[in-house]
Amino acid sequence: MTPRLTAEFWVQAYLTRLRLQDIPAFVTAKGDLTAGAVMIKQAPLDGSASLYQRQFDLLEDRRKWEQIAQGEESEIDARIARERSRDPDLWVIEVEDRAGRTLLEEPGLDG
């Protein structure tokens, strides 16, 4: 069994990786330091946004990032607010990149 990273450690590593690629990102909601779930909002700065969350893939027996919503940025923000009201331990990271990059497909970010 692979040891799990704390949520805070993963978030800091992700922000560092984004910073190294000159992709602006901000923690907009800080969750539980140890075991909080993480959502990534990708905003290409055109009024739209996408929302990503790790899901467990039964076929591959691993967790991977899935796009769970896409649409107007205000709709995505409302969805995040609903999720945070149900789960106050949830982390939310906003990535602002006109090209739509999140780096979530890169090795090491599925942990």
N, C-alpha and C positions, 0 to 999 in steps of 0.2 A: 504494500500500500504506500502510495506516494504521500509524503507529509503535505498538508495544506498550508498555504501561506495565510497570514492574517490579512484581513481586508485592508487595514491601513498600509501594510507593507506592499500589497499588490497595487493599491492606488498610487502610492508614491513612485513605485517602479514604472507604472504606466505613464504617469505624468512626466517622468524623466525621459522616457522613450519618445513621447510626443515632443517634448522640448528640444531634444536632439535633432528632430526632423523639422524644427521651426513651425510646429503646429500648435496654435494657442489652445489651451484647455484650462478649465477651472473646476474646482470642487464647488458645486452649488448646494449640496446637502451632504453633511458629514454624518455617517451612520456609526454603527457599533464598530469599535476599533478591531475587534477580534474576528467576529463572524458575520458582519453585516453583508447583505447582498449588494451588488453594484449594478447600476444602470448607466448606460452611456447615451447621452443625447448628442447627435451629430447635427450641427447647424451650418449649412453652407452660406448663410448670411443673405438669403434671398426670400426669407419669409416662410421657408419650409424647414422641416427637420425629420430626422429618423431616430428611433429609439431602439437600443440593443440591450439584451440581457442574456446571461449565461443560462442555457437550458441543458438538461441531461439528455444525451442521445443514446437510446437503448441499443440501437444497432451497432454503434461504435463503442459502447460502454465507456463514454467519457462526456465531460461537459464541454460545450462549445458555444460561442457567441451566435445569437440569432437576432435578426431584425424582427422586433415584435410590433412595431408601429411605424407609420410614415404618413406625413400630411403637413397641414399648416402648423407652424411653430406653436401657435396658441393652443391647438388641439393636443399637441405633444406635451406642452407645459401642464395642461389640465390633467392629462393622464398621469404624469409624474406626481402631481399634487394628490391625486386619488391614491396612488400607490404609497406615497409617503404617509398619508393619513392612516392607512392600514398597517404599514410597516415603518415605524419611526427609526429602525436600525438601518434603513436603506441608504446607501451612498448614491449620489448622482454626480456624474462628471459631464460637463458640457464641453464638447470639442467644436471649435469654430474653424472650419476649413472650407474654402470655396470649392475645392476639388472633391470634397466629400470623404476625405481620408479619415480613418479611425485607427489604423494599424492593428485592429483586433484579429486579423487573419495571420499575423506574424507569429512565428514559433515563440513559445514561452508565455504568451498572453492568455492562454486558456486556463491557467492555473489559478 
